Amino acid sequence: MWIDANSANSGNTGFDKSINGKGFYYLFLSLLLAVFFLVLSPQSYLFSQHVKVRLYDPGILNINENQEARTLFHEIIVGSLSESENGLSATIRQKEDDRRVRVQSLIRDGNLFYLFLNEEKGKFSLDTIGNYSIKRDIASGDITGITVLIRNDKLCFLRVYPNEDRSKLDLFLFGTLLYHDVVLPLPIKDLLTLPFQKLIDFTADTIDWNQVLYKGGTAEDIWLQKTTARIESLLPGLADAEDGAQNEYGEYVFIKDGAPQKNIRGFNCSGFAKWIVDGFYYPLTGSYMNIESLKKRQLPYRGSDFSRKFETSRDPYFGLDWSRSLAVALEETETSEKAASPEEFDVRQVDFFKYVEDVGYPATQMQLILFLLAQEDPGRIYLGSVNREVGTTNQLRQHTHIAVFFPYFTKEGYFIPVVMERIKKTTITAFTKRHLTDNIHLVWIKPDVDFYN
């Protein structure tokens, strides 16, 4: 191992070149510390069911180690504060794997932070998997925290903190606390230079690391990635139209009464979801789905005596009925078998979450939910019916919007949750921000044919 002095001092850091000097220093610090020592409260709807921990498979570890770098700077980390307060900055190359690591020390709010940033594709990014941050209290000199990014996402990390003569660990995925107060057998100071693999070994009976570090990139993932790209390429040719859809002949009509669209021929959210599923239905049948069959109210399977009073005036379960009918129609065509019920393709089991009948899950947790689902059943597409309580005097849960989700893992292990709604590709972040208090009910489809349209 050696210090690459030329790289460390040349100004060519590998960070975004538009950010330099003190401006970079403070922006980098603010962003990093906001994430690396974020304190989040456990969500009440988590830990609703027992999650079976699978035997850890060492082959799935995809975190680049910076143990050599941490070992090299150990004496500085635990040594005299006066030696490290001046702002350490160096780039080193590790002998074992020939990888470069950026090492920096920064002061913020009475704490000293030692940062170990792994190089990826020539850059030292904030969200690179395996990045370490070590926190030291300046007043006492104590090591008070270690944070490690466990996926290429700033909101996927673990935090280690002191607990008497041992340590404890919290693990977050996409900003949600999944594992809390997991006991480690060593004091925090003894963990500073251990390889990340030791944290896995210490917690393998509690944390499902196969799930946390899942890489994916299966044949089903690759198919879904290509399918998503194909659908996205066709979006510019679509138009938005209130209550719009295509009937079984491909004619643009209004969902309400089947009347033809005259001026703008296009789709609303329901019609767009149908257009996507029709892309898998048409190659099997030579026609599109019948709108009237999709609109059929599935009264025995949802609602209550109270909600049935508003079936005509408010149609509260339209989105739920429509999404279930789409899934049933495609599956029955693919298998030539009658579905057991409209609920057959509901997503009713997701680790850490409790399914609520005809309501589903919190919309704000969609990224984590899709991450978990994409591991269990790669290649599936999900139709989501957004629902919320509507009204004052006659408050009623209504399904008001439909979105389509395409979650997959790239060959490199990146998780990509593509969202499409009402002829547009959006982001999972934008989707959750628009539905902070809503729920979403999911049904799945897994097409046997390539998309046609």
C-alpha positions in Angstrom: 0.0 0.0 0.0 1.2 3.5 -0.7 -0.1 7.0 -0.7 -0.7 8.4 -4.2 0.6 11.8 -3.4 0.2 13.2 -7.0 -3.4 12.3 -7.1 -4.1 13.5 -3.6 -2.7 17.0 -4.2 -3.3 17.6 -7.9 -6.9 18.8 -7.5 -8.1 16.0 -9.8 -10.1 14.3 -7.0 -12.5 12.3 -9.1 -15.4 14.3 -7.6 -17.7 16.3 -9.7 -15.3 18.9 -11.2 -17.9 21.7 -10.9 -17.4 21.6 -7.1 -14.1 22.7 -5.9 -12.3 24.3 -3.0 -14.2 25.4 0.2 -17.5 25.4 -1.6 -17.0 21.7 -2.3 -15.7 21.1 1.2 -18.8 22.4 2.9 -21.3 21.0 0.4 -19.7 17.6 0.6 -19.7 17.7 4.4 -23.3 18.8 4.7 -24.6 16.1 2.3 -22.4 13.4 3.8 -23.1 14.0 7.4 -26.8 14.5 6.8 -26.9 10.9 5.7 -24.1 9.2 7.5 -25.4 10.1 11.0 -29.1 10.4 10.2 -31.3 9.4 13.1 -34.5 7.9 11.9 -37.3 6.4 14.1 -38.7 2.9 13.4 -41.9 3.1 11.4 -44.9 1.6 13.2 -45.9 -0.6 10.3 -42.6 -2.4 10.2 -41.7 -5.5 12.1 -45.3 -6.7 11.7 -44.2 -10.3 10.9 -41.4 -12.6 11.6 -38.7 -12.5 8.8 -36.8 -15.7 8.3 -33.1 -15.2 8.2 -31.4 -17.3 5.5 -28.0 -18.7 5.9 -25.6 -16.1 4.5 -24.0 -16.8 1.1 -20.5 -15.3 1.0 -20.8 -15.2 -2.8 -23.2 -12.3 -2.7 -20.8 -9.9 -0.9 -20.3 -7.0 -3.4 -18.9 -4.3 -1.1 -15.4 -3.0 -1.9 -13.3 -3.2 1.2 -11.3 -0.2 2.5 -9.9 -2.1 5.5 -6.3 -1.5 4.4 -6.9 2.3 4.3 -8.6 2.2 7.7 -5.7 0.2 9.2 -3.1 2.5 7.7 -4.8 5.6 9.4 -5.7 3.8 12.6 -3.1 5.6 14.7 -4.3 8.9 13.5 -8.0 8.1 14.1 -7.4 7.1 17.7 -4.4 9.3 18.4 -4.0 12.9 19.5 -6.8 15.1 18.2 -4.4 17.9 17.5 -2.8 15.8 14.8 -6.0 15.2 12.9 -8.0 18.4 13.4 -6.1 20.2 10.6 -7.9 18.5 7.8 -6.5 15.2 6.6 -6.8 14.7 2.9 -5.1 11.9 1.0 -5.7 9.3 -1.7 -4.2 5.8 -1.2 -4.0 2.7 -3.3 -4.6 -0.6 -1.5 -2.1 -3.4 -2.2 -4.5 -6.2 -1.8 -7.1 -5.2 -4.4 -5.3 -2.3 -6.2 -8.3 0.0 -5.4 -8.0 3.7 -4.5 -9.5 5.1 -1.4 -10.0 8.8 -0.5 -9.3 9.6 3.2 -10.5 12.9 4.7 -11.1 14.3 8.2 -13.7 17.0 8.7 -15.0 18.9 11.7 -18.7 19.5 12.3 -20.8 20.4 15.4 -18.2 19.3 17.9 -17.4 16.1 16.1 -14.5 14.9 14.0 -15.3 12.7 11.0 -12.9 10.4 9.3 -14.2 9.5 5.8 -13.0 6.6 3.7 -14.5 6.9 0.2 -14.1 4.1 -2.3 -13.3 4.9 -5.9 -15.8 3.8 -8.5 -15.4 4.5 -12.2 -12.7 7.1 -11.5 -14.7 9.0 -9.0 -15.1 9.2 -5.2 -18.9 9.6 -4.9 -20.9 10.2 -1.8 -23.2 7.2 -2.5 -20.6 4.5 -3.3 -21.1 1.2 -1.6 -18.6 0.4 1.1 -17.9 4.1 2.1 -17.0 4.4 5.8 -17.4 7.3 8.1 -16.0 7.2 11.6 -17.3 9.8 14.1 -15.2 11.0 17.1 -16.4 13.4 19.8 -13.8 16.2 20.1 -14.6 17.0 23.8 -14.1 13.4 25.1 -12.0 11.9 22.3 -14.3 8.9 22.2 -15.3 7.1 19.0 -19.1 7.5 19.0 -20.1 6.0 15.6 -19.2 4.1 12.5 -21.4 4.3 9.4 -21.1 2.2 6.3 -23.0 2.5 3.0 -24.3 -0.9 2.1 -25.7 -0.2 -1.3 -25.1 2.5 -3.9 -27.7 4.7 -2.3 -27.2 7.3 0.4 -30.2 6.0 2.3 -28.9 2.4 2.5 -26.5 2.2 5.4 -25.7 0.7 8.8 -24.7 2.6 11.9 -22.6 1.2 14.7 -22.7 2.9 18.1 -21.2 2.1 21.6 -23.1 0.0 24.1 -21.2 -0.3 27.3 -18.4 -2.9 26.7 -19.9 -3.9 23.4 -21.5 -2.2 20.4 -24.9 -2.1 18.7 -25.9 -1.8 15.0 -28.9 -0.3 13.2 -29.5 -1.0 9.5 -31.5 1.2 7.1 -32.6 0.5 3.6 -33.9 3.4 1.6 -34.2 5.5 4.8 -36.3 2.9 6.7 -35.0 1.3 9.8 -35.2 -2.5 9.4 -32.9 -3.8 12.1 -32.5 -2.1 15.4 -30.1 -2.6 18.4 -28.4 -5.6 16.9 -25.7 -6.5 19.4 -22.1 -6.8 18.3 -19.6 -8.7 20.6 -16.8 -6.1 20.5 -16.5 -2.5 21.7 -16.6 0.1 18.9 -12.9 0.9 19.0 -12.1 -2.8 18.1 -14.3 -2.6 15.0 -12.4 0.3 13.4 -10.0 -1.8 11.3 -12.0 -5.0 11.0 -13.1 -6.0 7.4 -16.8 -5.5 6.7 -17.1 -9.2 6.4 -16.7 -9.4 10.2 -19.8 -7.3 10.7 -21.7 -9.8 8.6 -20.3 -12.7 10.6 -21.3 -11.1 13.9 -24.9 -10.5 12.8 -25.6 -13.3 10.3 -28.1 -14.9 12.7 -30.2 -11.7 12.9 -29.8 -9.9 9.6 -30.7 -11.4 6.3 -27.6 -10.3 4.4 -28.6 -12.2 1.3 -31.5 -9.8 1.1 -29.7 -6.6 2.1 -26.8 -7.1 -0.3 -28.7 -8.8 -3.1 -27.1 -8.3 -6.5 -29.7 -9.7 -8.9 -28.9 -9.3 -12.6 -30.8 -12.5 -13.5 -32.2 -13.3 -16.9 -35.6 -12.1 -15.7 -34.0 -8.8 -14.6 -32.4 -8.3 -18.0 -35.6 -9.1 -19.8 -37.5 -6.5 -17.6 -34.8 -3.9 -18.2 -35.1 -4.3 -22.0 -38.9 -4.4 -21.8 -38.9 -1.2 -19.8 -36.6 0.5 -22.3 -38.9 -0.6 -25.1 -42.0 0.8 -23.5 -40.3 4.0 -22.6 -39.2 4.5 -26.2 -42.9 4.5 -27.2 -44.1 7.1 -24.7 -43.4 10.2 -26.8 -46.0 8.9 -29.3 -48.8 8.7 -26.7 -51.2 11.5 -25.7 -53.0 12.3 -22.5 -56.8 12.2 -22.5 -59.2 12.3 -19.6 -61.1 9.0 -19.2 -59.3 7.7 -22.3 -58.4 4.1 -23.3 -58.4 1.8 -26.3 -61.1 -0.8 -26.8 -60.6 -4.3 -28.0 -60.3 -3.1 -31.6 -57.6 -0.5 -30.8 -60.1 2.4 -31.1 -59.6 5.3 -28.8 -62.7 5.6 -26.6 -63.9 6.9 -23.3 -63.9 4.4 -20.5 -67.2 5.7 -19.0 -69.5 4.9 -22.0 -67.3 3.6 -24.8 -68.0 6.7 -27.0 -65.2 7.4 -29.5 -62.6 10.1 -28.7 -62.7 12.8 -31.4 -60.1 15.5 -30.8 -57.2 14.2 -28.7 -56.9 10.4 -28.8 -55.1 9.3 -25.7 -55.1 7.7 -22.2 -55.7 8.5 -18.6 -53.9 6.5 -15.9 -56.3 3.6 -16.2 -56.2 3.5 -19.9 -52.4 3.8 -19.9 -52.1 0.8 -17.5 -54.3 -1.1 -19.9 -52.2 -0.1 -22.9 -49.1 -1.6 -21.1 -50.8 -4.9 -20.3 -52.4 -4.9 -23.8 -48.8 -5.0 -25.1 -48.5 -8.5 -23.7 -52.1 -9.5 -24.3 -52.3 -8.7 -28.0 -49.5 -11.1 -29.2 -51.5 -13.9 -27.6 -55.0 -13.0 -28.9 -54.7 -10.6 -31.9 -56.9 -8.1 -30.0 -56.9 -5.8 -27.0 -58.8 -6.3 -23.7 -62.5 -5.6 -23.5 -63.1 -2.5 -21.4 -66.5 -3.5 -20.1 -65.1 -6.7 -18.6 -62.3 -4.7 -16.9 -64.9 -2.3 -15.4 -66.9 -5.1 -13.8 -67.4 -4.4 -10.1 -66.1 -7.2 -7.9 -68.5 -6.6 -5.1 -68.0 -10.0 -3.3 -64.3 -9.3 -2.9 -64.0 -5.8 -1.6 -65.9 -3.0 0.2 -68.5 -2.9 2.9 -72.2 -2.3 3.3 -71.4 1.4 3.7 -69.2 1.7 0.6 -71.8 -0.1 -1.5 -74.1 2.9 -1.0 -71.7 4.9 -3.2 -70.8 2.4 -5.9 -72.6 4.4 -8.5 -72.1 8.0 -7.3 -68.4 7.7 -6.3 -67.2 4.3 -7.8 -64.7 4.1 -4.9 -63.0 0.8 -5.9 -62.6 1.4 -9.6 -58.8 1.4 -9.6 -58.7 -1.8 -7.5 -61.2 -3.6 -9.7 -59.5 -2.4 -12.9 -55.9 -3.5 -11.8 -57.1 -6.9 -10.6 -59.0 -7.4 -13.8 -56.0 -6.6 -16.0 -53.9 -9.2 -14.1 -56.6 -11.8 -14.3 -57.3 -11.3 -18.0 -53.6 -11.6 -19.0 -53.0 -14.7 -16.8 -56.1 -16.5 -18.0 -55.1 -15.9 -21.6 -51.5 -17.1 -20.9 -52.5 -20.3 -19.0 -55.9 -21.0 -20.5 -57.1 -21.6 -17.0 -59.7 -19.8 -15.0 -58.4 -17.7 -12.1 -59.5 -18.8 -8.6 -60.6 -15.2 -7.8 -59.9 -11.6 -8.7 -57.6 -11.5 -5.7 -55.3 -14.3 -7.0 -52.6 -11.8 -8.1 -52.7 -9.5 -5.1 -49.3 -8.9 -3.4 -50.2 -10.0 0.1 -46.8 -10.9 1.6 -43.8 -8.6 1.8 -41.1 -9.0 4.5 -41.3 -6.4 7.3 -44.8 -5.2 6.2 -48.4 -6.1 7.0 -50.8 -6.2 4.2 -54.1 -4.4 4.8 -57.1 -5.9 2.9 -58.0 -3.9 -0.3 -55.7 -1.1 0.9 -52.2 -2.6 0.5 -49.1 -0.8 1.8 -47.9 2.8 2.6 -47.1 4.5 -0.7 -44.0 6.1 0.9 -42.4 2.7 1.3 -42.7 1.7 -2.4 -39.0 1.8 -3.1 -38.2 -0.7 -0.2 -41.2 -2.8 -1.1 -40.2 -3.1 -4.7 -36.7 -3.9 -3.7 -37.9 -6.8 -1.7 -40.4 -8.0 -4.3 -37.9 -7.9 -7.1 -35.7 -10.3 -5.3 -38.4 -12.8 -4.5 -39.9 -12.8 -8.0 -37.6 -11.2 -10.6 -39.3 -10.2 -13.9 -42.7 -9.3 -12.4 -44.4 -6.0 -13.2 -46.7 -4.4 -10.6 -50.0 -2.5 -11.1 -50.5 -0.2 -8.2 -53.9 1.3 -7.2 -53.4 4.4 -5.1 -56.1 4.9 -2.4 -56.9 7.4 0.3 -59.7 8.5 2.6 -61.9 11.0 0.8 -64.7 13.2 2.0 -65.8 14.8 5.2 -69.4 13.9 6.0 -69.3 10.6 4.2 -65.6 9.7 4.4 -64.8 6.8 2.2 -61.6 5.1 1.0 -61.3 5.6 -2.8 -58.9 4.2 -5.3 -58.1 7.3 -7.3 -55.0 6.5 -9.4 -53.1 3.7 -11.1 -49.3 3.5 -11.7 -47.2 0.7 -13.1 -43.9 -0.4 -11.6 -41.0 -2.2 -13.2 -38.4 -3.1 -10.5 -35.2 -4.8 -11.6 -31.5 -5.2 -10.8 -28.8 -4.4 -13.3 -25.8 -6.7 -14.0 -23.8 -4.4 -11.8 -26.2 -4.9 -8.9 -27.9 -1.5 -9.0 -31.6 -1.6 -8.1 -33.8 0.3 -10.6 -37.5 0.9 -9.7 -39.0 2.3 -12.8 -42.4 4.1 -12.4 -44.8 4.8 -15.3 -48.1 6.6 -14.9 -50.4 8.3 -17.3 -48.1 8.1 -20.4 -45.1 9.3 -18.5 -42.0 7.8 -16.9 -41.6 9.3 -13.4 -39.3 8.5 -10.5 -39.9 6.6 -7.3 -38.9 9.7 -5.4 -41.4 11.9 -7.2 -44.1 9.3 -6.8 -43.7 8.9 -3.0 -43.6 12.7 -2.5 -47.0 13.0 -4.3 -48.5 10.3 -2.1 -47.1 10.9 1.4 -50.3 10.0 3.2 -51.7 7.5 0.6 -51.6 3.7 0.4 -51.1 1.6 -2.7 -52.6 -1.8 -3.5 -50.4 -4.0 -5.7 -51.2 -6.8 -8.1 -48.6 -8.5 -10.3 -48.2 -9.8 -13.8 -45.4 -11.8 -15.3 -45.7 -11.9 -19.1 -44.7 -14.9 -21.1 -44.2 -12.8 -24.3 -42.3 -9.7 -25.3 -44.0 -6.4 -25.4 -45.9 -5.6 -28.6 -47.1 -2.2 -29.6 
